[in-house]
Amino acid sequence: MLKKDKTLFLIWENPRSHQVILPLIKKFSKISKVYLISQTNKKIDSLDKKDSNYSKFCKINEVYYFKNFKFLNKFCLTYYYLISFFLTLFLRPKYIYIINKYPLLIVLLINFFFKTKIIYHNLDYDPHERGIFQKLLNKIQSYAVRFIDILIFSHEQRAQRFLKDTRNNKRFITFYNSLPLDYYNKYKKKKNSKNRKKNIFYFGSIGPGHGLLQLIKSFKFLDENYNLFIYGWIVDKNFFSKIKIIIKSYNLKKRVIIKNNVKDYMWKSKMIESHLGIALYEDLSLSHKYMFPASQKINACLAAGIPILVSNSKDMKKFKSKYKCCVVTSLNAKMIAKNINLIFKNKNTYNYLKKNSLKAFKNTFNFENQYRKLKIYINL
């Protein structure tokens, strides 16, 4: 690819919503002129100054933003399609890189006007999403796949299910939701030999499907040397009300600390100070069934070099067996507490898990390894 070539990234979400998006944009910006249309009202380069890992991270020629108001969601999507369509016609990029299914309608429209290479990167495939609009998007996705040149999925089983659902036999790449090797370089662990507290860390959606209620209840069976930090985004207010009731009734206010709408630097700093990561996925969807190595939580823990407590799905059991950096638990409060104690009971066991976590990241689950596969595949 020549530097004068153009790549257009079409992303309905905020580009920071998935860990691989900004590193991908950075890589493409080195070999082509990059243009981005995304749903955000903040410039990527005007992030919090403390988040220096990604400040001025991507050299993008033009970025087109719009703010999405929930009560005007469909209008905003229509507006997004119009911008994407006319900008694509104007730019005529060599590559259109689409993240998730919302922008796929553009593929159908553009195909009538000119040919370009389409890369479709699906980060969270779920064929059973509810609602008429989601079903319509899935229909568009099924039809648009015939015009896609490169398919990318974060899990092989998700890709196989997608091809079965769309009655397609296209080749695909598995691209794990991994982090760059230098991801945590700006964040140093605080040394405090006097503090014997064990910090257990969860980050992500604060809502159903992540074992949070049982995790919090498990602290009733753990001594006061354990603290739980939950950093993320409240996605279900009723669910969060249940969390507050449990914390109050179990008298855990000082031991369970929750922070909502956290900036990147906040959870990164807390992650590397923590001793154990949490990835307790409930089997509520195809994505949750096949979470390793697609999980952003798991990959963030591996990059930080900390052990992980994971749910007892078949996928996670394979992960444990192969990489030996996690402990599997059922989603029962007493069993969660028992397995947390097991991880910390023996220092050698803990250090063994910790060592293997970082080893898995450096040898396999880093962004550089994943990008190498893509680079070879599309001959960049």
C-alpha distance (Angstrom), angle and dihedral (degrees) to the residues before:
residue distance angle dihedral
M1 . . .
L2 3.78 . .
K3 3.79 122.6 .
K4 3.80 89.5 -119.1
D5 3.82 89.3 60.2
K6 3.78 116.6 100.5
T7 3.79 131.3 -131.9
L8 3.78 120.6 -166.9
F9 3.81 118.0 -159.4
L10 3.81 114.3 -156.4
I11 3.79 113.0 -165.2
W12 3.80 125.4 164.5
E13 3.81 93.0 -168.1
N14 3.77 128.8 60.6
P15 3.84 104.5 -76.8
R16 3.80 89.2 -125.6
S17 3.81 92.8 60.5
H18 3.81 92.0 90.1
Q19 3.79 124.5 42.5
V20 3.81 97.2 -134.1
I21 3.81 99.4 52.8
L22 3.80 101.3 78.5
P23 3.83 94.2 43.0
L24 3.82 88.2 50.7
I25 3.79 91.4 51.1
K26 3.78 89.8 48.9
K27 3.82 91.9 53.2
F28 3.80 93.4 48.3
S29 3.81 91.3 46.7
K30 3.81 88.6 64.0
I31 3.78 93.5 57.9
S32 3.81 104.1 30.6
K33 3.77 144.5 13.9
V34 3.78 106.1 -84.7
Y35 3.79 127.1 -148.4
L36 3.77 124.0 -176.5
I37 3.79 134.6 -163.7
S38 3.78 112.5 -172.2
Q39 3.76 144.0 152.4
T40 3.77 106.2 -104.3
N41 3.77 138.4 102.3
K42 3.79 94.7 -146.8
K43 3.75 128.8 78.8
I44 3.78 113.2 -120.5
D45 3.80 90.5 -128.0
S46 3.80 93.7 53.0
L47 3.77 96.7 67.9
D48 3.75 125.0 135.4
K49 3.81 108.6 -62.9
K50 3.81 90.9 -127.2
D51 3.78 89.4 61.9
S52 3.79 91.6 73.3
N53 3.79 94.3 150.9
Y54 3.79 90.3 77.7
S55 3.79 103.1 20.4
K56 3.80 107.6 118.4
F57 3.77 84.9 0.5
C58 3.79 101.7 140.4
K59 3.77 126.4 46.0
I60 3.78 99.6 -148.0
N61 3.79 122.1 174.9
E62 3.79 95.7 -148.3
V63 3.78 132.5 1.8
Y64 3.78 121.2 -165.9
Y65 3.78 114.8 -161.2
F66 3.73 135.5 -178.2
K67 3.76 131.5 177.4
N68 3.78 116.1 -123.2
F69 3.80 117.1 -141.6
K70 3.81 112.4 -160.0
F71 3.77 93.9 -138.5
L72 3.83 89.1 53.7
N73 3.78 96.3 40.7
K74 3.81 97.9 131.3
F75 3.81 91.7 43.8
C76 3.81 90.5 51.4
L77 3.80 90.8 50.2
T78 3.81 90.6 51.3
Y79 3.80 88.9 49.6
Y80 3.81 89.2 49.1
Y81 3.82 91.3 52.3
L82 3.80 92.1 50.1
I83 3.81 93.1 50.4
S84 3.80 91.8 45.5
F85 3.80 93.7 47.8
F86 3.79 97.8 49.3
L87 3.79 94.6 40.1
T88 3.81 90.6 51.1
L89 3.80 90.3 51.0
F90 3.79 90.4 49.2
L91 3.82 97.4 45.4
R92 3.81 99.4 36.2
P93 3.81 90.9 -160.4
K94 3.78 123.2 -157.7
Y95 3.80 89.6 -132.1
I96 3.78 132.2 28.5
Y97 3.79 109.1 -163.0
I98 3.81 110.7 -161.3
I99 3.80 122.1 -166.3
N100 3.83 112.6 -155.8
K101 3.79 126.9 -24.2
Y102 3.82 106.5 -67.0
P103 3.84 96.7 84.5
L104 3.83 94.2 44.8
L105 3.80 92.8 99.4
I106 3.82 86.6 71.7
V107 3.81 88.8 63.3
L108 3.80 90.8 59.9
L109 3.80 93.2 46.9
I110 3.80 97.8 44.3
N111 3.79 92.6 48.1
F112 3.82 89.0 72.6
F113 3.82 92.4 58.0
F114 3.80 109.7 37.0
K115 3.78 142.6 -14.9
T116 3.77 122.9 -107.7
K117 3.79 136.0 154.6
I118 3.78 113.4 -90.3
I119 3.80 121.6 -154.8
Y120 3.80 113.5 -167.8
H121 3.81 115.1 -164.9
N122 3.79 111.9 -172.3
L123 3.79 111.5 -167.7
D124 3.79 101.0 174.5
Y125 3.80 115.4 22.5
D126 3.80 115.5 -173.4
P127 3.84 118.7 161.7
H128 3.81 92.8 -172.2
E129 3.80 99.7 63.8
R130 3.79 111.9 141.4
G131 3.77 129.5 -126.4
I132 3.80 134.8 62.3
F133 3.80 93.2 -99.3
Q134 3.82 93.6 52.1
K135 3.79 90.5 48.7
L136 3.81 89.3 51.1
L137 3.80 90.6 51.6
N138 3.81 89.4 50.5
K139 3.82 89.4 53.1
I140 3.81 90.1 51.0
Q141 3.79 89.1 47.8
S142 3.82 91.4 52.2
Y143 3.80 91.9 51.2
A144 3.81 96.8 40.5
V145 3.81 94.1 54.6
R146 3.82 90.8 80.6
F147 3.82 89.4 65.2
I148 3.81 95.2 47.1
D149 3.79 117.4 104.0
I150 3.80 100.3 -169.2
L151 3.80 126.3 30.0
I152 3.80 119.8 -161.7
F153 3.81 126.3 -173.4
S154 3.79 132.2 173.6
H155 3.82 93.3 -137.1
E156 3.80 130.4 35.5
Q157 3.82 94.2 -138.9
R158 3.81 91.2 52.6
A159 3.80 88.9 52.0
Q160 3.81 92.3 49.2
R161 3.80 90.7 50.4
F162 3.81 90.8 48.2
L163 3.81 92.2 52.3
K164 3.81 90.6 47.7
D165 3.82 92.3 49.2
T166 3.81 92.8 47.4
R167 3.83 93.3 40.7
N168 3.76 91.0 -124.8
N169 3.79 135.9 135.4
K170 3.80 101.0 -162.2
R171 3.77 120.2 146.0
F172 3.78 116.3 -107.7
I173 3.79 141.1 -168.9
T174 3.79 124.2 -132.4
F175 3.79 107.7 -138.0
Y176 3.81 112.5 -179.6
N177 3.80 119.1 -141.6
S178 3.77 88.9 -109.8
L179 3.78 133.1 158.7
P180 3.82 130.1 -125.8
L181 3.80 116.9 -95.0
D182 3.81 91.4 -113.3
Y183 3.81 94.7 46.9
Y184 3.80 97.6 120.3
N185 3.80 97.9 30.4
K186 3.80 93.5 111.3
Y187 3.79 92.3 53.2
K188 3.78 119.7 75.1
K189 3.77 125.2 -164.4
K190 3.77 114.9 -113.9
K191 3.78 111.9 -120.4
N192 3.76 112.1 -138.2
S193 3.79 113.4 153.4
K194 3.82 92.2 177.4
N195 3.78 93.6 60.3
R196 3.80 108.8 85.9
K197 3.78 94.9 174.7
K198 3.79 116.3 126.8
N199 3.79 110.2 -136.5
I200 3.79 114.5 -150.3
F201 3.78 114.2 -166.7
Y202 3.79 135.6 -156.8
F203 3.79 123.7 174.9
G204 3.77 130.9 177.9
S205 3.79 137.5 51.4
I206 3.80 113.8 7.1
G207 3.78 98.1 -145.8
P208 3.82 144.5 79.0
G209 3.79 122.6 -36.6
H210 3.81 100.3 45.7
G211 3.80 103.1 83.5
L212 3.80 91.6 -114.2
L213 3.81 98.0 141.0
Q214 3.80 92.9 52.8
L215 3.80 91.3 41.7
I216 3.81 91.8 55.7
K217 3.81 91.5 44.7
S218 3.82 89.3 53.2
F219 3.80 89.1 68.4
K220 3.78 87.8 71.7
F221 3.83 85.3 70.7
L222 3.81 96.4 43.3
D223 3.80 125.7 81.0
E224 3.79 123.9 -116.2
N225 3.79 93.3 -91.8
Y226 3.81 88.1 81.9
N227 3.80 124.3 79.7
L228 3.80 127.0 -177.1
F229 3.80 122.0 -147.6
I230 3.80 118.0 -166.7
Y231 3.80 112.8 -170.7
G232 3.77 121.1 175.3
W233 3.77 146.5 71.4
I234 3.79 127.3 -45.2
V235 3.81 106.0 -126.4
D236 3.80 98.3 168.5
K237 3.81 120.1 39.4
N238 3.82 94.1 -167.8
F239 3.78 90.1 52.9
F240 3.80 90.8 48.8
S241 3.81 89.1 52.7
K242 3.82 87.9 58.2
I243 3.80 89.7 51.7
K244 3.81 91.3 52.8
I245 3.82 91.1 49.6
I246 3.82 91.9 52.3
I247 3.81 92.6 47.2
K248 3.79 91.1 50.5
S249 3.82 96.9 43.8
Y250 3.83 92.4 47.2
N251 3.81 92.7 43.6
L252 3.82 92.6 -123.4
K253 3.80 100.3 138.1
K254 3.81 93.6 117.0
R255 3.80 94.7 43.1
V256 3.81 102.8 42.7
I257 3.80 111.1 59.0
I258 3.81 118.7 -174.2
K259 3.79 125.5 -168.8
N260 3.80 120.9 -174.6
N261 3.83 128.4 -156.2
V262 3.79 93.1 13.1
K263 3.78 122.8 -172.9
D264 3.79 118.2 -125.9
Y265 3.79 96.2 -105.3
M266 3.82 90.2 55.0
W267 3.78 97.5 57.8
K268 3.81 93.4 37.7
S269 3.80 91.5 54.3
K270 3.79 91.5 47.6
M271 3.81 93.3 44.6
I272 3.80 95.2 59.1
E273 3.82 91.0 45.2
S274 3.80 90.8 53.9
H275 3.78 128.0 94.2
L276 3.79 100.8 -152.8
G277 3.81 135.1 25.5
I278 3.80 126.3 -147.7
A279 3.83 127.7 -138.0
L280 3.81 107.5 160.8
Y281 3.79 105.4 160.7
E282 3.78 118.8 -174.7
D283 3.80 115.6 -145.2
L284 3.82 96.2 -109.6
S285 3.80 100.7 126.7
L286 3.79 144.5 10.0
S287 3.80 89.8 -95.3
H288 3.80 92.6 53.6
K289 3.79 91.1 46.5
Y290 3.80 91.1 55.9
M291 3.79 104.7 37.8
F292 3.76 104.5 135.9
P293 3.02 119.5 111.8
A294 3.81 92.0 0.4
S295 3.81 95.5 68.0
Q296 3.80 115.9 110.6
K297 3.81 88.7 -159.0
I298 3.79 93.3 56.7
N299 3.79 94.1 44.8
A300 3.81 91.8 49.4
C301 3.82 90.0 51.9
L302 3.81 92.0 48.4
A303 3.81 90.5 51.1
A304 3.82 89.7 51.0
G305 3.80 90.3 49.2
I306 3.80 97.3 -124.9
P307 3.84 129.7 133.1
I308 3.81 118.6 -105.1
L309 3.79 133.3 -139.1
V310 3.81 106.5 -144.7
S311 3.80 137.8 -177.8
N312 3.81 120.1 -98.5
S313 3.81 99.7 -108.6
K314 3.80 120.6 137.6
D315 3.80 88.7 -108.7
M316 3.81 93.4 54.9
K317 3.79 92.8 45.5
K318 3.81 88.4 57.4
F319 3.80 88.9 49.7
K320 3.81 91.5 52.2
S321 3.80 93.4 46.1
K322 3.80 95.0 50.4
Y323 3.80 103.8 37.8
K324 3.82 103.9 23.4
C325 3.80 94.8 -149.8
C326 3.78 100.8 113.7
V327 3.80 143.7 51.4
V328 3.80 122.3 -132.1
T329 3.80 121.3 -137.0
S330 3.78 139.0 176.3
L331 3.81 115.5 -118.5
N332 3.77 94.8 -103.2
A333 3.81 120.5 118.6
K334 3.81 95.2 -131.0
M335 3.81 92.9 46.3
I336 3.80 91.9 47.7
A337 3.83 89.6 52.5
K338 3.81 91.0 46.0
N339 3.81 92.3 52.5
I340 3.80 93.3 45.4
N341 3.81 88.6 54.1
L342 3.79 89.5 47.0
I343 3.81 91.9 55.7
F344 3.81 93.2 52.8
K345 3.81 99.3 33.6
N346 3.79 94.5 86.6
K347 3.81 119.8 38.5
N348 3.81 92.2 -153.3
T349 3.81 91.1 53.3
Y350 3.79 91.5 49.8
N351 3.82 93.4 48.0
Y352 3.81 90.1 47.6
L353 3.82 91.3 55.1
K354 3.80 91.3 44.1
K355 3.80 93.2 50.3
N356 3.81 92.2 49.1
S357 3.80 91.8 48.8
L358 3.80 92.9 58.9
K359 3.80 91.1 40.5
A360 3.83 91.0 55.3
F361 3.79 90.0 50.5
K362 3.80 96.2 48.2
N363 3.81 95.6 42.8
T364 3.80 101.4 38.7
F365 3.79 121.7 -9.8
N366 3.77 103.0 63.4
F367 3.78 128.7 110.5
E368 3.81 93.9 -118.4
N369 3.82 91.6 61.1
Q370 3.79 91.8 48.4
Y371 3.79 94.3 47.8
R372 3.80 90.1 50.8
K373 3.82 88.9 63.6
L374 3.81 91.8 50.8
K375 3.80 92.4 45.9
I376 3.80 92.0 54.7
Y377 3.79 93.1 43.6
I378 3.80 97.1 54.3
N379 3.81 95.5 30.5
L380 3.81 96.9 -120.9
